[in-house]
Amino acid sequence: MNIQVLSLFPPMFDGVFQHSIMKKAQDKGAVSLGVVDIREFADNKRQVDDYPFGGGAGMVLKPEPVFNAVESITKGKKPRVILMCPQGERFTQKKAEELAREEELVFICGHYEGYDERIREHLVTDEISIGDFVLTGGELAAMTVIDSVVRLLPGVLGNSDSPVRDSFSTGLLEHPHYTRPANFRDMTVPAVLTSGNHAKIEEWREEQGIKRTLERRPDLFEHVELTAQQKSVLARLKAEK
């Protein structure tokens, strides 16, 4: 995958792109990551914003530098062009999985009061928000989305089962995890996890994932299709509450 980010502050991405899974993904050749300075594509002395027509507070990101920057890196191709914006579609694991199937992604990170509307109407394919709140700029939001997408690419994580078991990947929250020591300050690991009975372990994990979802995010049950076994477990857990 090739990912390009348009930003007014490219150095913000240095630390994120050069450490942990993001760096490993690049070293393995699973992804190439680049950051483009929007100011380099401004027509007038690197000016990228201007006052809004009709008046009002704040400044608006101009269309020229954004269009010029996107066209310079797409060169006639038509990748997904993603606008990071609090008005956009709420980002989910399902969206991350969808984007992970693309070969090229372009992210636009804005600042100021907002974007010239022509950027939305004629340049982007997706608008994404990471939550119902406003950040100073789109960089932190883009980092979040990119990290979520890159870790799903084949070969990036050490264990291919890891993303499959993540919370939300199955529609439900993930089960609890434990590691050594089995007894820490008299707090012990559930006996089933050290039993060696893999069928029982899987059964426990599934039940715990359902239980955790019921306790913390019961709304998720509205959007997931449960098996007959899962429905039986859910009914029992509700009765025990």
N, C-alpha and C positions, 0 to 999 in steps of 0.2 A: 504494500500500500504506500502511496505517496500522499503526504499531508502537508499542505502549505497554510500558513496563518498570516493574515494581514493585520498589522498592529501599528499603533503610533509609538509603542514602547517595546521594541523587540528584545532588549536585554532582560525583560521580565521572564522570558522563557528559558534562559540559559540554565538555571539551576534545575528546573523541572525536566528538561529534555536531556540533561547530561548525567542523570543519576537513576538508580533503581531500575525498575522494569522498563522504563522508557529508553534508557541507554542500552539495556540488554537487547531490547527489541531491534534497535538500530544495528547493534553489533552482529546480530543473527541474520540481518538482511530482511527482516519481516516488514520493516517500515522505514521510509526516509522522511525526516521531519525538517521543514524549513520555515523561516519567519521572514516576511517581507515588510519593509518599512513603508507605510502608506505615504509618508511625507516625501519620499523620493519620487513620487508620481504626481505631485502637485504641479499645476501649471504656473503658479505665481508665488515664487520665493518660499516654497514649502508650506504655504498656507492651506490648511486642510479643513477649516471650518469657517462659517460666516453666520451673520445674523439671520434669523428666520423671517421670511416674507410675512407681512401682516403684524409684525412686532411680537413681543413676548420675551420671557426670560430665557437666558442661556443661548448657546451657540449650536449650530447644526453641522454635522459632518457633510462636506460637499460631495457631490456625485463624481466629479472629474477624477480625483486621485484614486477613488475606490474602483471605478470602472477601468481606469488605466492599469491599475495594479493587477486586477483579476485577469484582464485580457493579456497582460504580459506573461503570466504564468500558465494560462490555459492554452494559449496559442491555437485557438480554433476548436479545441476539445470542449466537451460539455460535462465536466465533473459536477458532483453535488457541491453547491456553494451555500454555506451555512452561515446565517446571520445570527450572532449571539445577541439576544434581545429579551428583556423581561416580558414583552408582549407575545413571545413565541410559544410554540408547543412545549408542554412540560416534558423534560427529559426523563426517560425511563430506561430500564435495562433492555426492554424490547426494542427501543430506538437504538440503543448501543449495538445490539445484535444486528439490526438492519444496516446500520452504517458500516459495521465491520465486514460486510459482504462487498463493499465498494472497492474499486482499485485506486480512486483518487478522491480526496476531500479538500475543500478550501474553506477556511473559517475566516470570517470578518469580525474583528473586535472594534467596537465603537467606543466613543467617549462623548462628553458634552451632553447636550439636551436630547440628542437623538440623531437619526439618519435622515438625509434627504429621501423623501418617499420613493423617488425613482430608483433608488438602490433596491428597495423591497420589491417594487413592481416589475423590474426589468432585468435584474441581475441574479438574485438569489433563488435557490430552489427550496430551501428550508429555513425556518426561523425557530430557534431553540432557546428555551429558558431553563435554568436549573432550579428555579423556585420563585415563589411569589415575594420577591424582594429585589431591591435595586443595588447594584454595585457601581463603583466609580467608573469601571470600564469593563469591556467584554473579555479581557485577558484571563482572569481567574476562572470565569465560566468556561472558556474554551479549553483551558488546561484540564478542567474536570471532565469534560466530554471526551477529549482526546485520550486521556488516561484510561477512561472506561472502555473506549473502543479498542485501543492498542492491545490491552491485556487479553482481548478475545481473539486476536489473530493467531492462526495456527503456529505452534512451536514457541510462542512467547513465554507462556508459563511453564514451569518445570513439569507439572502434572496436568495432562490434558483433561482430567476430570474436574479440576479446580473450578473453571468457569461454569461447568454444567451444574455444579452443586451450589453455586452462589445464591445468596438471598435474591429473590425476585426472578431468577432464571427459570425456576419451576413454577413461578406464580406465588410461591409462599416464602416465608422466612426460613433461613437455614437453621439446622439443629445446633445445640451447644457443642463446643470443642474442648477437649482436655488433652494434656500431655504430661510427661514425667515431671516431678515424682507423683506416684499414685496417691500418696498421702502427704499433704503439705499442711503443716500446722493443724493436724487433726481434721483437715478438710479432705475428704476422699473422693476419688473418681468413681462414678457409678460402676458397680461390679460387672455389668453386662459388657462394658467396653474392654475389660481385661479377661473375659471368659474364653475368647478364641472362637466363639460361635458366631460366624459372620452373618448368618441368617437372622439371628436374634439382634445383632448389632444394627443391621439395616432396618429391622422392624422398630427398634428403639429410636433410631435417628429420624425415621419418618414420623413417628408419633410425636417426638419432641419438636420437630419442625411445625407440625400442625398445632401443637400446644402453644408454642411461642407465637405463632401467627394469631391464634385465638386471643391470646393475652395482650398482644401489642398492636396488631394490625388486622382486626377482624374484617375490615373493609375489603381486604384482598380476596376473601372468599367469594365476593360478588363477581369476580372476574376470572376465576379459575375453575376448570372442570375437574372435579375430584373423581377418583376411582371409587368403586363400591366399598373397597376396604378403607379408603381414606374417609369416606362418608361415615362409615361405622365408627371409626376412631373419633372423628369430630363429634358425633352424636354422644358418644360415651363421655368425652371430655366436657362437653356442655352440661351433661347430667351431673357430673361430679363437682361442678363449680358451686 
